[in-house]
């Protein structure tokens, strides 16, 4: 087994291998393949195969500078998307933490999130933007 792994390492030396863009292409091809399978669409099936072939080409490519440039280009846009989803999940986690003790309201004027204690009846909520409104907690 060691001999086989050594030969694989030798073969992959100087090649690109898998990176963030490669993982994205693999997941994209799986999604398209499943859609093609359930919709009986031959064009989507061919598209998923072409994506896999491009992925294999990228993995075994020895043009490291070009593959790294492709990956950097992809990652700059992917980070924006990831950070947007990350912010949404962070907000959901924070809401889940304080759900039993506090209620979260959105200021109608500035759209800021305001956390107020539960079970206080109808109270006046003051936002830092100096807008005041009444809500039941």
C-alpha positions as CSV (number, residue, x, y, z in Angstrom):
1,X,0.0,0.0,0.0
2,X,2.9,2.4,0.8
3,X,4.3,1.8,-2.7
4,X,1.0,2.7,-4.3
5,X,0.7,5.9,-2.3
6,X,4.2,6.8,-3.1
7,X,3.5,6.4,-6.8
8,X,0.4,8.6,-6.5
9,X,2.3,11.3,-4.7
10,X,5.0,11.1,-7.4
11,X,2.4,11.4,-10.2
12,X,0.6,14.3,-8.6
13,X,3.9,16.3,-7.9
14,X,3.8,19.6,-9.8
15,X,0.1,19.2,-10.6
16,X,-2.7,21.5,-9.4
17,X,-4.8,19.0,-7.5
18,X,-8.2,19.9,-5.9
19,X,-8.9,23.5,-4.7
20,X,-11.9,25.6,-3.8
21,X,-12.9,26.1,-7.4
22,X,-12.6,22.4,-8.0
23,X,-14.8,21.5,-5.1
24,X,-17.4,24.0,-6.4
25,X,-17.3,22.5,-9.9
26,X,-17.8,19.0,-8.4
27,X,-20.8,20.0,-6.3
28,X,-22.2,22.0,-9.3
29,X,-21.9,18.9,-11.5
30,X,-23.6,16.7,-8.9
31,X,-26.5,19.2,-8.7
32,X,-26.9,19.4,-12.4
33,X,-26.6,15.6,-12.8
34,X,-29.5,15.1,-10.3
35,X,-31.6,17.7,-12.0
36,X,-30.9,16.0,-15.4
37,X,-31.7,12.6,-13.9
38,X,-35.1,13.7,-12.6
39,X,-36.1,15.9,-15.5
40,X,-34.8,13.4,-18.2
41,X,-32.9,16.3,-19.8
42,X,-30.0,15.1,-22.0
43,X,-28.5,18.6,-22.4
44,X,-28.1,19.0,-18.6
45,X,-26.6,15.5,-18.5
46,X,-24.0,16.5,-21.1
47,X,-23.3,19.7,-19.3
48,X,-22.6,17.9,-16.0
49,X,-20.2,15.5,-17.9
50,X,-18.4,18.5,-19.5
51,X,-18.0,20.1,-16.0
52,X,-16.5,16.9,-14.7
53,X,-14.1,16.7,-17.6
54,X,-13.0,20.3,-17.0
55,X,-12.6,19.4,-13.3
56,X,-10.4,16.5,-14.2
57,X,-8.4,18.7,-16.6
58,X,-7.9,21.2,-13.8
59,X,-6.8,18.6,-11.2
60,X,-4.1,17.1,-13.5
61,X,-3.0,20.4,-15.0
62,X,0.7,21.3,-14.6
63,X,0.0,25.0,-15.4
64,X,-0.1,26.0,-11.8
65,X,0.0,29.8,-12.3
66,X,-3.1,29.7,-14.5
67,X,-5.0,27.3,-12.2
68,X,-4.2,29.5,-9.2
69,X,-5.3,32.6,-11.0
70,X,-8.7,30.9,-11.8
71,X,-9.1,29.8,-8.2
72,X,-8.3,33.3,-6.9
73,X,-10.8,34.8,-9.3
74,X,-13.4,32.3,-8.1
75,X,-12.6,32.7,-4.4
76,X,-12.9,36.6,-4.5
77,X,-16.6,36.2,-5.6
78,X,-17.3,33.2,-3.5
79,X,-16.1,35.0,-0.3
80,X,-18.7,37.7,-0.9
81,X,-21.4,35.1,-1.2
82,X,-20.1,33.0,1.7
83,X,-19.9,36.1,3.9
84,X,-23.5,37.0,3.1
85,X,-24.7,33.5,4.1
86,X,-22.4,33.5,7.1
87,X,-23.9,36.8,8.4
88,X,-27.4,35.3,8.0
89,X,-26.5,32.2,9.9
90,X,-24.7,34.2,12.6
91,X,-27.9,36.3,13.0
92,X,-30.0,33.1,13.2
93,X,-27.7,31.6,15.8
94,X,-27.8,34.8,17.9
95,X,-31.6,34.8,17.7
96,X,-31.8,31.2,18.8
97,X,-29.6,31.9,21.8
98,X,-31.7,34.6,23.2
99,X,-35.1,33.4,22.1
100,X,-36.3,32.2,25.6
101,X,-35.3,35.4,27.4
102,X,-35.6,38.2,24.8
103,X,-37.6,39.2,21.8
104,X,-36.0,40.8,18.7
105,X,-37.7,43.6,16.9
106,X,-36.7,45.6,13.8
107,X,-36.8,49.4,14.0
108,X,-39.3,50.6,11.4
109,X,-37.2,53.7,10.6
110,X,-33.6,52.4,10.4
111,X,-34.1,48.6,10.2
112,X,-31.8,48.0,13.1
113,X,-32.4,44.9,15.2
114,X,-33.4,45.6,18.8
115,X,-33.4,43.1,21.6
116,X,-35.9,43.6,24.4
117,X,-36.7,41.3,27.5
118,X,-39.7,39.0,27.3
119,X,-42.8,39.1,29.5
120,X,-42.8,42.8,30.3
121,X,-46.2,43.6,28.6
122,X,-46.6,46.4,26.2
123,X,-43.5,48.6,26.4
124,X,-42.0,51.5,24.6
125,X,-38.9,50.5,22.6
126,X,-36.3,53.3,21.9
127,X,-34.0,52.9,19.0
128,X,-30.5,54.6,18.9
129,X,-31.8,56.5,15.9
130,X,-34.2,58.2,18.4
131,X,-37.3,56.6,17.0
132,X,-39.7,55.2,19.6
133,X,-42.4,52.6,19.1
134,X,-44.6,50.3,21.2
135,X,-44.6,46.5,21.1
136,X,-45.9,43.7,23.3
137,X,-43.2,41.5,24.7
